[in-house]
Amino acid sequence: MSKREKAYFHLPGLFEFYELYKVFLPLFYHHREYFYDWCEIGSIYGSPEDCLWGGGRLGEGNQNSYEVLSLMNQYHISSRLTFSNSLLQEKHLQDKRCNDLCTLFEKSEVQSGIIIHSDLLLEYLKKKYPRFYFVSSTTKVLTKFGELVDELKKDDFLYVVPDFRLNKVQQLENLLQKDKDKVEFLCNECCFIGCLERKKCYETVSRQNLGEDCLDHVCKAPNSQEGYRFSKAMQNSSFISVEDIQNNYLPKGFSQFKIEGRSLGSALVLEFLLYYMVKPEYQIHIREAIYLDNMLDLF
């Protein structure tokens, strides 16, 4: 099976769900019969709590960074630091914690990546930490196909994550294969597809990570008070299902898929992993191994 016949999933919670992955990854690599043979783990992404350069979601993980990197090296998985704050200034570039994370993860046995929004931060990182690859963040909210095409032309990015509302536009089929290889689709977004404030929501998270008061921002999307519901995400017209991946995206040359969920609980993230990666008849085996054999409390 060639590389383009496989789906590479980019999973949430590098720091946030360390305990889950410590149990899940051995199952993935030692019980491959449980999993679809067409799926692989492309990376695990996230950022720790109180991370100045963080964006997209507030980092909640406090796992020791050395332990995180050790786990990724053990299973030869690429780590991605989510440094997608869109409001960084020159004074923020010398933040010690973020620079220390870069120093550590640049030394990974498997090349690490950085999910990024700020051009200022990009130029800084390219010069100081040249071993990273870069991913253009979905926080740029690229909702027009032309915007996506322009972003794909930039040599700085190994991957580009468009806004979820571009997931199923017909023009995607017309991309050159080299550009298809760079597109990384956000599969399971729950946000209202007609939302006009998505960029503002991301900017609010950026402000929060910079320590600013953001109590004035309230999401106005319909039913936003319910929070994330996988069942609701599945009803979204932009939702990418397992069948979509197998029957549509892979045959057309797309192979990169991002699963969101850093701010959600481990139990829900496990459901994402089961849905996208595990054969239905073996999902109960994974649940039992995690909940019973390892006594892992995900709630």
C-alpha positions, 0 to 999 in steps of 0.5 A: 500500500503506497503512502497516498493510499493511507490516511495519516491522522494528526491527533490532539493532546500531546501534553493534555492526554499523555496518560491516554496515549501512553496506553493507546499507542502500545495497542496501536503498534502491537495489535494492528489487527484491531486497526484499519490497515489504511490508517497511520498516526501522522503526529500528535499535537498540543501545547502545555498550559500557560503557553504564551505562543499557544493558540486555537485552544487554551493549553491545559496539559501539565505533563513533563515535557521530557516524558512527552518527548520520550513517549513520542520517540519510543513510538517514532511519532512526530510531535507538533507544538501548537504555537498558533497565537495570532497576536504575538509581538516582538517582545513575546519572542523571547519567552523562556518557556516556549523557547525551552520547548523548542530547544527540547523538541527540535532534538527529537529523534523524529522531526517535530513540527510547529503549527503556526499563525504569526509570520513574525514567529515563523521568521523567528523560528526558521532562523533559530530552530531550523530543524522544525517543519511548519504547519499553517494553522486553521486559525487563519480561517481560510474560507475561500478556495483562492486563499487556500491556493495562495497558502499552499504556494508558500514553501515554508509550510509542509502542511496547510489546514484550511477552514473546515468549510472548505472540506468538500468544495469541488475545486479541491479535485483540481489541485495538483498532487503536490498541493493535495499532499499539503492539504490537511483536513479538519475532520470533526469540527462541531462549530456552526457552519454559518459562523461569522465570528470564528476568527474572532474566537481564535483571537480571543484565545490568543489574547487569553494566552497573552494574559489579557481579559477577554470576558467581553467575548461570548460565542453567538453561534446557535446552541454554542452553550451545549459545548462540543457534541460528536453527534452534532459534528457528525451532522455538520455538512463539512464532517469527514466520515470514515467512509468519506476518507476511504471512498472519496479523499484517499482515491482523489489523492488526499492523505492528511487528516486532523482530529480536533479535541485538545480542550475536550476530555480524554473519554471523548478523544478516545471515541474519536480514535475509535471511530476513525482508526479502529475496526468496529468489531475491535472497538470494545477490545480497545475500550476494555484494554484502556478502562479495565486492563489499565484502570485508566479513569478518563472521566 
